[in-house]
């Protein structure tokens, strides 16, 4: 469907796009559940409209969460609120792109519908544990109807209970694709005792994880624009999902600690939790103690902050200077040791880590390269420097998707006269980084 626009000069103004106008207006009364957290000032808009509307939360919870809670609103075909919910423009009072609404039709009185929807705010799983259910989230409800309704009756709970059909149809807008999914059911009843199945619960958990990942992606795109500018969109989301999975292995699940973990992962490399250069990360993340997630995240940040200030410098100036020096070391005489190469390229990091950690790092890289074939001198030095700058697992890191393929193409290649693929790609990367560096 095509959302409504400004409708300049159109009288009478449409209240709904023609593709769904008849579906919304011909039948039982029309309602909307609107998420106040996605529309600024929604409670005030509803109060001024004169429509029958109320928060799905009650009591103190409704007072405390009034500006982020879901609201049930009874609509009519000619109401301005309906037009605003279905309109797209640059005007702040047009809300289609906010994705804040589901519509439904119901033959029961307002209070009965309100009571029914309140019962959906929490669901009990097969083990008797209660879980929050954001049923007014259109993408979630659409996924539940599509993925579980064929074999499982769980979503029918949304239509009614026992012998009473409370909701006739749901209308689930998707502002990304400009579509509306209409969900209905011929099944007339639901058992009076109902608990969500494992399949239903798995859909909820997967959706929550993906929603968390999208929020994390928005945060990381804002704070690491250079990194995400060169990553394909599908890799960006996969990077977030992988980070969430890895954070979960360290018992990190809360938004703040996971965000801190992801930021360190982006800066130190995907394998920083086991990187020989950062033993403090392994010690904290693998520690089995009753520490809270926040305490663990704070301890991680203290170590990371000290490292960052000593090694990277303001605006990463120290890091960028080290990258500029590193390339010139590739053609030094063969007698130069790998440890000496690291010291000369990045003395600040070398001194901060110390000889013992440097040797542990070099041992780990040596183990990676054993049994894989032969790399020429420049390629070997290049790979060690890349791992030193980007983490010991940089060949697997989606941030640097060129390293792994270039490394594979460089075994038994490269001569004194011609650079291997890895060296050529690395030189191109260095030039791009330095060209995009902020001026001092």
N, C-alpha and C positions, 0 to 999 in steps of 0.2 A: 504494500500500500504506500501511497504518497502522503506524508504528513501534511497537515494544513500549513499555510504560510501566513503572511501578514494580512492577506485578504483586503488590500487597499481598494476602496471603492466598491466592494461587493456587498450588496444588500438584497436579501438578508444574508448575514454571515453564516457559514456552515459551522456546525458544532462538532462534526466528525467527518473524516474522509469518506468519500462515497463508497469505497470498497467495503467498509465495515459499518456504514451508517445503519443499514437495515438490521444487521446482526445485533447492534447495540441497542436499538430503539424499539424493535418489534419483539415483544416478549415480556417476561417478568421485569420488575424494576431493576435499574442499573445501579451498581455500586462500584466504588474504587477503593483499593487499599493503597495509600500513598506513604512513602518513606520520607519523613520530615528531615532525616539527615542528609538527603540529596536535594532538597529544595529549601533555600533560605527563607525563613519567615513563614513557613507553611501554616503553622497554627493561627497566625494572624490573618493570612489569606482566607482560611476556612471560616474564621469567626466573622470576617467582613462579608463573606458571600451569602450568609443567611441560610446555608444548606445544613441539613442534619448531618453532623459529623462528630466523631469522638475518638479519643485515643484508644488503642487496643489494650494498653496497660491501664491499670486502675490504681487508686490510692496514692501512696507516697511514690510509687514507681512512676506513675503517670506525671507527677509533679517534677520529679527529678530528671526524667528523660523526655520531657515534653517536646524539646526541639530536635530530637533524634529518633523519636518513636514512630511506629506505623499508625496511621489514622484511617478509620473507616468513614467513607463519605457516601451519602446517597445522592445520586445525580439525576438530572432530567435532561432531555435532549437540547434544551435551549440555555443551559447554564454556562456561564463564562469559564468556570473551573474546568469543565469538560473540554472546552475549546483550547484552553491553555495547556492541558495535559497532552493534547494531540497536535500541537502546533510546534513548528520548528522555524526559528528566525534568530537574529542576533539580539532580539529584545529579551530582557531578563525574565519577563513574565510568560515566556513560551518554554515549556518544560519537556517536550518530547525527547530531546537528547539527554536528559538527566537519567532516563531509565529508572524512574522512581515509582512506577505505578503498575499494578495489575487491575484489571476490570473483572467484574463478575455479575451475573444476574441471579436473582433469588426471589422466590415467591413469598418468603416469610417476612414478618415485621422486622424493622431495624434492630430492635433489642435482641430478638432471637438470633439474627445473623451475627450480631456482635458477640453474643455469648458463645456461639459455635466457633467463631474464628479465634476467640480467646483460648478455647480448648486446644487449638493447634499451635499455640506459642511454645508448648513443651511436648516432647514425645518421649515415650518410654520404650527402651530397646528390649530385646529378648531376655536380657539379664535383669531387667527391672530398673535400670539406671535412667534417670531423666536427662534429656538433652534439649537444648534450645533449637527451635525450628523457625528459620526466617522464611516462612512460606510466601511472604509478599515479595520475595526476590524472584522476579520473572524468569531469569535464566535457570535458577535452581528448580523452580516448579516445573518449567518446561522439560528439564532433563529428567526429573522424576517421572512425569507422565510418559515420556518417550522410552525411558530405559527400564522401568519396572512395571508398567501397567499391563504389559502383554502377559506376563506369567505370574504376577503378584498383585494382590488387591490393595496394597498399601495406599496409593494415591487416592483411592476412592474415599478414604477418610476425609479428604478435603471437600467432597461433595455433600457428605451428610453422615448421619450415624443411625444405626438400627433401621427402622422402617421409614425414616424421614429424609426426603431429598431436600436439603437446605440450599444447595447451590446447583443451578441448572447448568451453567457454563462458566468457564474461566477464559478470559482474553489476556494473552501474555505478550505484550509488546516487546520488540527487539529493535532499538534505535540503530544498531550497527548495520543490520540488513534491511531495515525499514519493512518489517513484516509483523504480523500479529498471528500468533498461534492460538487457535480456538480449541479448548479441551472440554470434552463432555464425556458422559458415560451412560450406557444403558443399564448398568448394574444397579438395581434398586436399593440394595441394603448393604450394610456393613455389620459385622458382629459387634455386639455390645462391649465385649472385651477385646481390645486391639492393642498389639504391640508391633512396632516396626520391625520388619525382617532384617536379616543380615545384609541382604542385597540393598534394601532401602537405606540402611545405615551406611553402607559402603559408598553409595552415591552421594550421600550428605558429606561424608568425610572427604571424598575426592574433590567435591565442589569447593568445600572450605579450604582445602589445600591449594587449589588452583586460584581461588579468590585472594588468598594470602600471597601467592606468588605474583599475581598481577599488581597488587599494592606494593610489593617489594620491588618489582620491576620499575614501576613509576618512580620510586625513591632512588633507585640506583641509576636510572637514566638521567635524573636531574643532577646527581652528585658525581657521576662519572661519564660525562657526555662524550669524551674522546674515545673511551672504551666501547660504548654502545653505538657510536657513529659508524663503526666498521663491522659490527656484528649483524648478521642477518636476523630478521625478527624471530624466526623459528628457533634460532640458537639462543636468543636472549631469554625467551620464556623457558626453554629447556635448562638453561644455566641456573635460573631461579629455582626450578623444580628440583634439580640435582642438589643445589645448595640447601634447600629445605630438608631433603632426605638426609644429607650428611649432618646437618645441624641436629636432626632428630636422633641420630646415632650417639650424639653427645648429650642427649637429654635437654636440648634447647628447643623450645616450642613457642615461647612467648614472643610477641612482636618485637620488643626492644632488644632482647638478647640475640634473636635471630638476625635482626637488621645489623647489629654490630658484627656478628660473625660473618655475614655476607660481605660487609665492607672490607673486613680484613682479608677475606678470601679473594676479593677482586684486586686488592693491592699486593698481597703476598703470594698469590697463586692458589689454585684449587687444592693443592696438597699441603698447605701450610701447617695443617694439624699434625703432620708427620715429617715435616721438612727438617733435616738435621741442622739447618741454620736457625731454627726457631724452637729450641727445646722447651721453652716456657709454654708454648702453645700446646705441645703434646702433653706436658705435665698437667696443665690445668684442664684440658678437654677430656683427657682419659682418666682423670682422677675420680675415684668412686668414693664420694663423701656426701653428707647431707646438705652441702652448699645449695643455696637457692640459685635459680637461673640468673637472677640479677647479680648476685655476688660473683658468680663465675664470669659473667660478661664484664663486670667492672674490673676484675682482676686481669682478664685478658686485655682490656683496653689500656690499663696502666702500663703493662709491658709493651704493648703496641705503640702507645704514645711516646714512651721513652725511646723506642727504636726509631720511630718516624722522625722525631726531632733531631736525633743524632745522625741519622743516615740520609734522610731525604732533603732536609733543609726547607726553608720557606719557599712556597710555590714549586717544590720539587727541584729547586735549582741545583742542589748537590747531585741528585740523581741524574739530571739531564747532562751535567758536566761529565759525569762518569760515563754515560753512554757515548758522548762525543770522544772521550779518550779511548774507549774500548776498541773501536774499529782500527785505530792506528797500531794496536798491539798484535794484530793477526800475522804480520809479516816480520815480527821480531825473530832473531836467531832461535834455532831449535833448542838451544841450551836453556832458554828461559823456562823455568818451571811453571806449572799451572798455578801454584800458590802465588808465585811472584807476579804472574799476569793479573790475578785477582787483586793483589795489593796495589799494583800500579794503576789499574783501571778504576778502582773504587776504594781508595784508602780509608774513607770514613766507615764504610761497611766492614771492611777487613778488620780495622782496629776495634770496632764495636763487637764483632763476633769473636775475635781472638783466634790464634793459630789452631787450637784444638777443634773448634767448630768448623773452621775452614777445612781441616783435614777430614773431618767426618763427612762434610759435604762432598769433597772430592772423591772420597771412597764410595759414596752412594752413586755418584755419576759414573765412576769407573765400573761399578757393578751393573749399571744400566747398559753400558756400551759393550760389555763382554759378550762374546758369542754372537754378535750381530754382523760381523764382517769387519771391514776396515774403513776408517775415515782418514782422509789426509790431514796434515797438521793444521791447516787453516780451518777445516770443518770441525775438527775436534775442539780447537780453541773456541770457535764460534758457539758450539753447542754448550760448552762449559760456561761461557759468559752469559748466554741466554738463560741458562738455569740459575746462574748467580743473580741475575737481574729480575727474573720472572718466576722463580720457584723451581724446585727440583723436578716437578712433573709438568713443566711447561709444554712438553710435546703432546700432552693429553688435554691441555687447557683450551676450552672453546674460545677464550679471549684471544688466543694466538693460534687460530686454526691452521695457519700456514706452516707452523713449525714441524708438526708430525709428518705430513706428506713430504715436506722438503727434506727432512732427515732420512726418510725411507728412500728417497731418490738419490741420496748422496753416498750411500754405502758403496765402497769400491769405485768412487768417482772423484774427480777433482785432481788437478795436477798443479805443479808449480806455476804453470803458465795460465791455467784457466780455473776460475772459482767453481766450486760445486753449486748445486741448486740451493743448498742451505745457506752458503755464504752469500750468494747473490740476493736471496730473499732477505737475509738479515741486514745487508747493506741498504736495501730498499726501505726496510722497516725503520732503521736508524735515521735515514734521511727524512722520512715522513714524520717521525716523532720530533726531531729537531726543528723541522719546518713549522710544525704546529705548536711549538713551545711558546708560552707567553714571553713577551719581551721584558727585560729587566728594567 
